[in-house]
Amino acid sequence: MSEREPLRLVAISAGTGNPSSTRLLADRIAQKSLDSLREAGAPATASTVELGPLAVEIARATVSGVRGEELQAAIERLAAADAVIAATPVYKAGISGLFKSFVDLLDNDLLVAKPALLAATAGSARHALVIDDQMRPLFAYLRALALPTSVFATPEDWGASELGERIERAAGELAVLLRAGVGAEIADRGWGGYQHQFAGNATRAERSGEDLDFDSPLMRLAAGGATARLDPSEG
Amino acid sequence: MQFGIFSVSDVSKNPVSGETPSEAERIQAITQIARRADEVGLDVFAIGEHHNPPFFSSSPTTLLAHIAALTERIVLSTSVTLITTNDPVKIAEDYAMLQHLAKGRVDLMLGRGNTGPVYPWFGQDIREGLPLALEHYNLLHRLWREDVVDWEGTYRSALQGFTAIPRPLDDVPPFVWHGAIRTPEIAEQAAYYGNGYFANNILAPNFHFRPLVNLYRERFAHYGHGTPEQAVVGLGGQAFIARRSQDAVAQFRPYFEGSPIYGTSYSLEDFMRGTPLSVGSPDQVIEKTLGFQEGFGDYQRQLWVVDAMGLPLEMALEQVELLGTEVVPVLRREMEARRSPEAAEAPTHSSLVRAKYGEAEPRQPTPSPNRGDNLTGASPYQDTDPELAAQYPELV
C-alpha cells in the first residue's frame, strides 16, 4: 500500500479576494483531508486551482471554445485528481458566475464518480442552502460523488469551533470514500456507460480506435448498417 | 496534393470601412474569387451551405455550376454540404447534375451543420443529427452506385424502385469528404467507405484534430482500403499573407480585432501562436503549413479561408494571388520532397475513372424507352444485364 502513488486532491476556489475566505476554506478542508488520509496511512497530495487568475481565459473559452494554456492545465489537473474540493463564494443568492462558467467548460465525463467535497462562503447564513440547491445538482449532472457533508461558512463561523468540526467531518468522509476506492471502482466497472467525448480531457477518454466500441449502434450505422432506432432490442 | 480555398460564405461588416456588402455584392465577389483561384493555379474552390443570415450560400450547386462555366481547371467542392437537413435523394441528383455540367471537376464535403433552428426549419431534429447524417450518407452512397434502389430507413420515406438521375458522370460518383471536428462515428464512416476525411483545422488549438485524423487513418486500413498512410486526409486553415510579415500582421489586425467572435476575446498574437491561423510573409505561411504535414502526416488537400471577417474583395483577391504565386508553388515542391512514396494522391474524377475502368471506355448510362416505371427489370438503362431484363408480354 505504501508503494502506490499518493492520492491527488485538487481544490477549486472561485474566491477573488486576497486573502480570500473561500480560498482559506478550501485550504483548510484540503489540509484536514490530507491529515485524515495520512492518519489512515494513505499518502496524499493537495493542490489548489484558483479561478480568479483564470477569469479571462474562462471568459474567452466560453465565447470562442478555445482554451488558453493555463485553463487547459487546470482542467488537466482536475482530470488527474482522485477527489475534488469545490469552493465558491455566494453572490446574489447563488454560486459565483466564475465558478459556474468554469464548470461549464469541463467535459461531461471529467469528474465521473470522483468524490467531491462541496463548500461555499457567504456574507449571511441566510444563503446556507446554496450548496444543496445549486452545487449538488451541478455535481450530480457531472456524475461526481458529492459527499454527505458540505461545508458552508459565513463571517461568524470563523470564530466558532463548529466550523472546524464540520470541516473535520467532511474531510473524514472524503478520506473514507477515497481509501475505499469506491469512485475508482465505479468508473472501472461502468465507464463505457457514461457519455464521453472522443479525445476529451478525461484521463480515461477514448483517444484511438483501441478505446472505441465499434459495435455500438451508431458505429454500426457508420459502417453501412441500419439505423439504430429501427432495432428496439438495442434499447 | 491539392491546394485551394474554402469559404463559409459569411456576409460580414468590413470593420475598417464600417460597410457591410449586400448579398448581391458578396455573391458577385465570390465568383470573382473563384475565377482568380482558377487563374492562379489553385486546385480547389469550396463553398459552404447555410440557411440563415448573415450567410449567402444556400444553394451551392447553383453557384458552383455558374463558376464551373467560368473556369477551366479548378475542382469545385463544398465546405460543407449539409447531409442532415438536405434530402439525400436531392443531394444525389443535384451534385450528379453539377458533376456533368462541370465535366467531373466536382467533389463534395459532407457535414452535419451546427445551427440548431435549421434542423426544425427543414423538418429535422438536431438531437438526431448524428444518426441522421450517417443514415443519409448510407443512402446517398447507394443512390450513386446502384441504378435502382429499394431502401427503407428511419429519417426519410422509403424508396421503391427509385433511380436518381442523372447517373453520375461516367457512372463514377463525385468523391466524398466527411467533415468532422469531434465525432469518431463520422471518421469511421469515411474510413468504412474509403472516402476522404476533412478536419477544418480552424478556430481550434494546433493539432487538436490529430486524434480524429489518426483514428480515420487506422480504420481506413482496417477496412482494407490501404495503409494508414494512404488514407485521404484534408485539412483547413486560415491565412493572411503579405510580402513582409509585419505588413501582414498590420493589415490583418483590424479585421481580426473587428471580428465579433474572436477579436474582442483573443489577441491576434495568441491566436497565431496557438491555432492554425497563419498571418505573415509567404515564407511564414509555408513554414506553418509544412508543420501540418509533419503533425498530421502526408495529406491530400489543403484549403485556406481567405475571405472571412469582412475582408474586402480586393484584399481577398490579393490573398488568392499570393497563395497561387508565392505560397503554393513552394509548398507543392517542399511537400512533394517530404512525402512518402506510399502516400495517396488526391482523388479526382479522372483518377477515379481510371481506377474503375482502367483503359476501357467508361459506362455511359443511356435510358431505355420510357416504360412508365423503374420497377420492372434490374435497371431502366439499356446496358442492363440481358439475363435480368424485364420480360414484356408480347402483343400478338
Interface residues (C-beta under 8 A of the other chain):
Chain A: A59 R60 V63 S64 G65 V66 R67 G68 E69 Q197 F198 A199 E206 R207 S208 G209 L212 F214 L218 M219 L221 A222 A223 G224 A226 T227 A228 R229 L230
Chain B: L130 P131 L134 E135 N138 H141 G153 T154 Y155 R182 T183 P184 E185 I186 E188 Q189 Y192 Y193 L203 A204 P205 P211 L212 N214 L215 E218 R219 H222 Y223 I261 Y262 S265 Y266 D270 F271 G274 T275
